[in-house]
Amino acid sequence: MAFTMDKIDAEILSLLQKNSNRTTKSIANELGMTTTPIFERIKKLEKEGYIKKYVAILNNKKIGLKQTVFIGITLQGHTRSYLEKFVTQINSFPEVIECHRVSGNFDYLLKLVVEDIEAYETFIISKLTLLPYLGNVQSLITLSTGKETNEIDLSAIL
């Protein structure tokens, strides 16, 4: 039987998105339920893949990573081999925290977090430009961030 998420599951997910460190008891209290069904629902949401993992979201500036950069990448070719090699290599770079294959003017959009602009330049020179199948690179340097969240609005489900 296929699992279908209901309103209570969506409420649990909303609460966990705000603070994944919450106890089952606190979630149960907020939803007016007992801990056992909440615990079982959370385990089911994990098993079904609605919850991929639990993480701590760090303050980049506090840990010395003050510069965010987005990079639009165009590859020289678009064969499966080029695409797979590119993604494999990009995944080995710890500065890259997101890599998206996109439509439009670029093949990929990368998000990097580095110490400063000099660290970004070092990344470009010592890593990115060494990729043999790289075509065009366009950098967008973040000046400030107006919104940054990992929360998905589940109000349509609620």
Beta strands, then each sheet from edge to edge (+ up, - down):
strand 1: 67-75
strand 2: 96-101
strand 3: 108-114
strand 4: 134-141
sheet 1: 2+ 3- 1+ 4-
end
